[in-house]
Amino acid sequence: MNLKDLIREIPNFPQDGVSYKDITPLLKDPVGLSAAVQTMLAPYADTEVDLVVGIEARGFVFATPIALELRCGFVPMRKPGKLPAATLRRDYALEYGETALEIHADAIARGQRVLVVDDVLATGGTLAATCQTLEELGAVVEGISVLAELSFLSGRRLLHGYKLASAIVY
């Protein structure tokens, strides 16, 4: 199955000159969704992982079934103000401005092995901020898995040193 066939492009969204990759057609297709999860999981199927960290919001869609397949827990990386307990926050730049992510301060124990999952690797800022935050908590980042990589934005350069797998590359 060609997963790209299930992703529609929306020109000039969210701003002129950007060609948005809309994954909602893939998400509503049960065969496509299953194929996407299995493709994202495959490079890490034999990796010892304690937790899968999913990045809000669409990363949750893929991280949860991957965690179930790996027989481990799921931890959300959220936008600010969404988590009820004490958090660790990381501010970072992205292609359209600045933002932040938070994780519960007690979500990961020192030495736990984590797999980071998100839907898209663009400029790499979100994934780099996530990995830095996890390492600050003492986690060992075993790898990163994304559905789609926008290689023309060179986000991989911020993730040097991490094992990175992309199911689709544009």
C-alpha positions in Angstrom: 0.0 0.0 0.0 1.3 3.5 -0.9 0.5 5.6 2.2 1.0 8.8 0.2 -2.1 8.0 -1.8 -4.1 8.5 1.4 -2.7 11.9 2.2 -4.2 14.9 0.4 -2.3 18.1 -0.2 -4.0 21.4 0.6 -2.2 24.2 -1.2 -1.6 27.6 0.5 -2.6 26.3 4.0 -2.0 27.5 6.7 -0.4 30.3 4.7 0.5 31.1 1.1 3.3 29.0 -0.3 2.7 26.0 2.1 1.4 22.7 0.8 -0.3 21.2 3.8 -0.2 17.4 4.1 -3.7 16.4 5.4 -3.6 13.0 7.0 -7.4 12.8 7.8 -8.1 10.6 4.7 -5.5 8.1 5.9 -6.9 8.2 9.5 -10.4 7.3 8.3 -9.2 4.4 6.2 -8.8 1.3 8.5 -6.4 -0.5 6.2 -4.3 2.7 5.7 -4.3 3.5 9.4 -3.2 0.0 10.3 -0.5 0.1 7.5 0.8 3.4 8.8 1.0 2.2 12.4 2.8 -1.0 11.3 5.2 0.9 9.1 6.0 3.3 11.9 6.5 0.5 14.3 8.6 -1.8 12.2 12.0 -0.2 12.7 11.5 -0.4 16.5 9.7 -3.8 16.8 12.8 -5.4 18.4 13.8 -2.4 20.4 13.6 -2.4 24.2 11.2 0.4 25.0 9.6 1.3 28.4 7.4 4.1 27.1 6.1 5.7 23.9 5.9 9.4 24.0 3.3 10.9 21.6 3.3 14.6 20.7 0.1 16.5 20.8 -2.2 16.1 19.0 -1.8 13.8 16.0 1.2 12.1 17.4 -1.2 10.6 20.0 -3.1 8.8 17.2 0.0 6.8 16.2 1.8 6.6 19.6 -1.0 4.8 21.4 -1.3 1.8 19.1 2.5 1.6 18.8 2.7 1.5 22.6 0.2 -1.3 22.7 2.2 -3.3 20.1 5.4 -2.8 22.0 3.6 -3.7 25.3 4.6 -0.6 27.0 3.0 2.6 28.4 2.1 5.9 26.6 3.1 9.4 27.8 1.6 12.5 26.2 3.7 15.6 25.4 1.2 18.4 25.5 0.6 22.0 24.7 1.0 24.3 27.7 -1.8 24.3 30.3 -3.3 20.9 29.4 -1.6 18.7 32.1 -3.0 18.8 35.6 0.1 18.0 37.7 3.6 19.6 37.9 5.2 19.8 34.5 8.5 20.4 32.8 8.1 23.0 30.0 10.2 23.6 26.9 9.9 26.7 24.7 11.1 26.4 21.1 10.8 27.9 17.6 8.8 26.4 14.8 8.3 27.4 11.2 5.5 29.8 11.9 6.6 31.3 15.3 7.2 30.1 18.8 5.5 27.7 21.0 6.0 25.3 24.0 5.5 21.7 25.1 5.0 20.3 28.5 5.2 16.9 30.1 4.4 15.8 33.6 7.5 16.1 35.7 7.0 12.6 37.0 6.1 10.9 33.7 9.4 9.3 33.1 11.9 7.8 35.5 15.6 8.2 35.1 17.0 5.6 32.7 13.7 4.7 31.1 13.9 4.0 27.4 11.5 5.9 25.2 10.3 6.0 21.6 9.1 9.4 20.4 6.2 9.4 17.9 4.7 12.2 15.9 2.8 12.6 12.6 5.2 14.9 10.7 8.8 15.9 10.8 9.0 19.4 9.3 11.8 21.8 10.6 12.6 19.5 13.5 11.9 22.0 16.3 9.1 20.0 18.0 10.9 16.7 17.9 14.2 18.3 19.1 12.5 20.1 22.0 10.7 16.8 22.9 14.0 14.8 22.9 15.8 17.5 25.0 13.0 17.6 27.5 12.9 13.8 27.8 16.7 13.7 28.3 16.4 16.4 31.0 14.1 14.0 32.8 16.7 11.3 32.5 15.1 9.3 29.7 17.1 7.4 27.1 15.7 8.3 23.6 15.8 5.0 21.7 14.4 6.5 18.6 11.9 8.7 16.8 9.2 7.5 14.4 7.1 9.8 12.2 4.5 9.2 9.6 5.8 11.8 7.2 9.0 13.6 6.8 9.2 16.9 4.8 12.8 16.4 3.8 13.0 19.7 1.9 12.7 21.5 5.3 15.8 19.7 6.6 14.4 18.9 10.0 16.6 15.9 10.3 19.6 18.2 10.9 18.3 19.1 14.4 18.0 15.4 15.3 21.5 14.3 14.5 22.5 11.4 16.8 19.0 10.0 17.2 17.7 7.0 15.3 14.9 8.4 13.1 12.5 6.5 10.9 10.0 8.0 8.5 7.1 6.0 7.0 6.8 8.5 4.1 9.3 11.0 2.8 8.4 14.1 0.7 
